[in-house]
Amino acid sequence: VRAATAKGAAGKRFCLHAGCLHQMEWSRLLGAEFKQWGYKSISLQAPKWLFWLASKVNADFAVLYPDVGVGPKELICTQAKEVLGIEFRNPSESVVEHAHGCFAAGISGFKLKPRYRAYMDARGPFDAGSTRAADS
């Protein structure tokens, strides 16, 4: 909506991107946040040669193989910040908040352990933006 109404935005395209995180970073962040409630996070990385071997027999791996070991790509969104006045959320915090939101919404695959259920019961209804344990 801001791109349609902001002065100086007419005719421009805007990149809306807060930043990238590697999947290993997701695992580290979620492991650090949810360990206190008894959850474990997998942080093993398959060796590149295994992806190469898998790429020879599986088309999905063949697509992934060239990017194995390459860090996340960063996009420059200066124009969105300057012209539209957008402040992006921290991607690390966003990943953690999303996981809390999935638990709160009862998304299939997010199993509530007793300690986390007690935490949710004690903190009350889900409030986006203040899901971290340190905020409660």
Summary of the structure (lengths in Angstrom):
residues: 136
radius of gyration: 19.5
end to end distance: 33.0
largest distance: 53.1
contacts: 290
relative contact order: 0.17
helix: 52%
strand: 0%
